[in-house]
Amino acid sequence: MTDFSFSIPQNIIFGNGSLSKLPELCAKLGGKKGFIISGPHLNKIGMVKKCIDALGAMGIECDAFTETEGNPSTTTVDKATEKYKKCGADFIVAFGGGSPLDTAKAVAVLATFGGKITDYEGGGKVAGPVVPMIAIPTTAGTGSEVTSFSVITDHSRNYKLTVSSNYLLPEYAILDPELIYSVPFKTAAACGVDAMVHALEAYISLAASPFSEMFSLKALELIGRSIRAYVANRSNKKSAEDMMLGSLLAGIAFSHARLGDVHAMSHPVSAYFDVPHGVANAIILPEVVSFNALSDTGKYYDIYRCISKCPVDSSIFSPEMLVEELKLLNKELGIPEKLKDAGVDDKYFDAMADDAMKSGNISVNPRTTVKADIINMYINLYM
């Protein structure tokens, strides 16, 4: 067993209706004025105003930035940071899917230390505590509310950069399953598979530990038993609870164990072609699982048991059964089968492979991976 360490220095509130605790938590932060970072959909349906009104009732003034896009860019981070500074806020509420949460973390860094978010690319470059944050996810997928990463797209080089620091962890995370009842079908499917990939890659990662494996397996169990029912009917209370908790546990797992080739390959797909992150992960997943099968030490069967609707006995299991199960799940959830179906152009594969190889996730993938392997997998996934 390899050496490992862990910590979960956050306050996590989970439960139906827990959004009502937002004013109380803001008051605990001691802030005088809040700044909500969210997206246009939540703003349009009145959820952002609901938060502003709730805080106003407690005497806490609040402003908002609601222009985050699916793959948040450096330009968006700059715009949000400028508005944050002008409005005089002293804490941030990150409200939405992974995009607003990643944007909020980046804004917290720039509002504290200045510069551009590219200055902080990589790990260990955030010098100290940043603007206090409360994270409220409205999708079951990214786990960003409990991760120390912010992933931002730099369009000038078609690259998704990652800022990594424990200072990015929000002080509080509110997980209210009621917030994911009205998620659109496609979003629910893509985010759900994204959460599953987090748990799966963290489980087989070379950096996995007994601590991270515990969270990975529980996440796989919750997501595996509920993802189909949740996507079919997002207002299914039990399934929504499973998905929200599964996403949270998967986030904790990969914060400590990292990920693998799926994420290394999916980031260029999103950066070059603006494919939603969860969709890119879902398309790539079966091919990477097949590639990694050679390195399996028995964990594939654990994953298969969690995901399959009718698992076979371990004595007749083969890794290919897990690959086929993942392909079937994608089909059931309406995920495109091939990269070409998602609008990807194969002429960029060489450059995309270069970017994938820059990812720290490559080093913890269970099978040693070189650039030629990445290109070959992209080709296999194309058409």
N, C-alpha and C positions, 0 to 999 in steps of 0.2 A: 504494500500500500504506500502510495506517495504521500509526502507531507502536504498539509493543507491548512488554511486558516479561513475564518468567516466572520461576518458581522452583519446584523440587520438593524442599523441605527435609526429606524423610522417608526412613526406612529401610523398604523394602518387601521382604518375604520371600514368594516365590511357589513353590509346588510341592506335590505330593502328599505327605502326611504331615508337612507343615511345622508343624502344630499342636504337634508335639513340641518345637519350639524355644521355646515359651512360657516355661518356667522360666528358660531361659538369658537371654531378653530381659528378664524381670522383674529378674533379678539385675543386668543391665547398668544398669537404671534406678536401682539402689541403694535400692529401696524395702524397707521392713521388713514391711509388711502391705498386701495387695492387697484390692481391692473389685471384684467382678465385677458388671456390670450386664447382664442378659440378660432373656429372656422365659420365660413359663410352659412352653412346649413343650420348649425345650432343657433346662429344669430337670426336667421330667417324664421325659424319655428318658435322664436321667443324664449329659448332656454337661457341665452346670455342675459336678456333683460330680467328674467326671473332671478338669476343670481345677483344682479345689480340691485334689484328691488329688495331682496332679502338682506343684503348687506346694508342697504340704506336704512332699513327698519331698525338696524342695530346702531345707527349713527356712523357707519363706515362708508365714506364716499368711494366711488369706484369708476374707473374708466375702462375702455376695452379696445382691443385690436382683434378684428375678426376676418383677416384676409389670408390666413394660412392655407396653402394648397396641399395637394396629396403628397407630394415629395417636397418638403419645405426647402427653400433656396437661401443662399447667402443674402440675396437682395431682400427677401422677406424678413430675415432676421434683422437686417439693418433698418428697415422701415419700422418694425415693431420696437426696436431699441430706441430709435429716435422719438417715437410717440411716448414710450415709457418715461424717458427722461424729461420730456416737455410737460407731462401731466403731473409730475411731482409725487408719484406713487412710491411706496416703500415696501410693498410685497406683491407677489404675482400669484394669480390663480390660473393654472393650466387646465383648460376645460375642453375636452374633446378626445379624438383619437391620438395615435402616435405623433402625428404631424404637429398639432398645437403643443403637445408635451415636449417634443424635441425642440421646437422653436422657443418655448418658454425657458428651457435650460440654457439655450444659447444666449437669449436676451439677458438672463440673470448674470451670465459671465461678463458680457460686454457692458452692461449697466454698472457693473462693479469695477471692472479693470480696464475698460476701454479697448480700442483697437478694432480689428476685424476678427470674425470667428475663425478664419483660416490661421490666425496667429496661435490658436490653441489646439490645432489638429494633433491628434495622437493622445498620449497619456502623460500625466504629470506636469502639464503646463498651466493649470489653473492654480494660482498662488495661494488661495485661501477661501474662506466662506464667501458665498455669493448672495444675491438678493434672496430672502426667504420665499419659499414656494409651497403652495398646496396643489396637489395633482388630483384631478377628477377625470378618470378615463370614461369615455362614452362608447367605447368598442371593447370587445373581448378579443384582444389580439397582441398588442405590442408589449405589454408589461412595462412600458416606459416609466410608469409611476414608481417602480421599485428598482430601476436600473441606473447605473452611473454613466450612461452614455447619451450623447446627443448626436444624431445622424443628420447631416445637412448637405444638400446638393449644391455643388459649385459648378454652375453651368459653363463657366469660362474654360473648364477642362473636362466637362462631362464626367464628373467624379463625385461620389458620395463620400464626404469626409466624416470622420468620427472624432468627437471630443470625449475623452474619458477621464473622469475624476469623481471620487466619492463626494466632492463638494456639490456635485450636480443632483444629488439625491434630495427630493422634496422633503420638507419637514413632516408633512402630513399627506396621506393618500386616502381619498374617500372612494370606496368602491360600492356603488349602488346599482345592483342588478336591474332595477327599474329603468335605468338610463339606457339600457341596451335593448329594450323591448321593441323600439320602433326603428332599429337599424335596417337599412335596405338589404334585400336578399343578397346581392352581390358583395356588399361590404361585409355582411355577416359571414359569408363563406370565405372570403379572402382573409379576413382578420382571424377567423377561427383556425384556418390552416396555418397561418403565421404563428399563432400561439402553439399549435401542435409541433411545428418545426422547431421552435425555441426549445421545447421540452425534449424533443427527439435528439437534436444536435447536442444539447447540453449533456444528455444521458450518455452518449457514445463518445463525447469529447475526451481527448487525451488528458485534459485538465480536470476531468470529473473527479469528485471525491464522494465519500459516503454521505456527506452533508448535501451536496448538490444533487446526487442521485435520488435521495429521498424526495426532494421537491420535484424533480423531473418525473419520477414514476407516478407520483400522486397527480401531477398535472396531466400526464398521458391518460391516466385512468378516468379523470373527470371529463377531459375533452373527448376522449375516445367514445365514452358512453353517451355523450350528449350533443356532439357537434351536428349530427344529422337532424336530430329532433329540433335543435335550436334554429338551424338555418331554415327548416321547414316551417317553423312557427316561432318567431322571435319573442312572442309574448308568453311562451311556455315558461312558467316561473322557475320550475326545478332545473330545466336545461339552461336557462339564462344564468342562474346562480352557479351551476357547474362550470359554465364557460368563463364567467368572470373570475371565479376563484382559480380555475385552471390557468388562465392567462397570468394572473398574479404569481402563482407558484412557479410557472415556467420562467417568468421574468427574474425571480430570485435565483432560480437554477442557473440561467445563462449569465447572470451577473457574476457568478462565481466560477463557472466552468467554460465560459465563452461558447462559440458556436462551431461552424465548420464550413465545408465547401459550398453548401447551399447558399448561405448568406454571402460568402465571398463572391459567388457567381451572380447572385440576384442584384446586388448593389449596382454593378455596371448596367444591367438590363434596365433598371429604373432610371439611372442617371442619363443614359443615352436615349431612351425611348419613352420615358415617363410612364412606364408600366407600374401600376400599383404594387407596392412592396410585397404584400401578401400573395398577389397573383403570381408575381415572379418567383417567389419561394415555392409556391404550390406546383408550378410547372416543372421546376428544376428538381424538386425533391425526389421523385422516383429514380431519376437517372443517377443522382449522387448516392442514394441508398444502394443501388445496384453496384456502383463503382466501389463503395466501401464494404461490400459484402465479404470480400476476401479477408478483411480484418476483424470480422465479427467473432466475439468471444462468448456468445450466448445472449447478448442483450437484444438482438433482433427479435428473438421469440418473446421477450418481455413486452416489447413495443407492439408486436403483432397481436398478442393477447388483449392489449388495451384497445386496439383500433378495430380489429375484426369483429363483425357481427356474429360470426359462427367460427371461432377459432378451432383449429385441429389440435390434436395431442402433440406434445413436443417431439415425440419419437418419429413423427412423419413430417415435421416442419422443415422447410428449406428457406433460405433467405429470399429466394425468388417469390415466395408466397407473400412476404411483406411488401415487396415491390409491386406485385399485382394488386394487393389490397389498397395501396396508396393510389394507384392509377384509378381503381374503381371508385374510391372516395372522391377524387377530383372530378370524375365524370358525374357522380351523384350530385355534387355541389355546383356543377355548371362551370368549372374551371377550364379554360382552354387547354388542350392537350399539348400543343406545340408552341414554341417561341414565335414562329411565323404567324400563328393565329392571333398573337398579342401585339403584332405590329413591329416585330424585331427584324432588322436587316442583317443578313449574315456577313456582309462586307466589313462589319466592325468587329468581328469575333477576335481578331488578333489583338486589337487595342483593348477590347473588353477583357481578354485574358490577362493582359499586362496589368490592368487595374485590379482584377480579382486576386492576382498573385501578391499585390501589395497589402492585402487584408491580413490582419493578425489572426483571423480565424483559420487560415490555411495551416498554420503551424500546429493547431490542436485538432485538426481533422484526423480521424483514426487511421486513414490510409495516406501515406506520403503522396503528395500531389505536386506535379510539375506543370509548367505552362501547357505543354502538349496534351496533358490529361484534360485540362480545362477546355482547350479548343475542341478536343474530341467530344467532350460531353455537350458543349454548345451545338456542335454539328449534329449529334444524335438527337438533340432536342428540337432541332429546327423544323424538320418536316418529315 
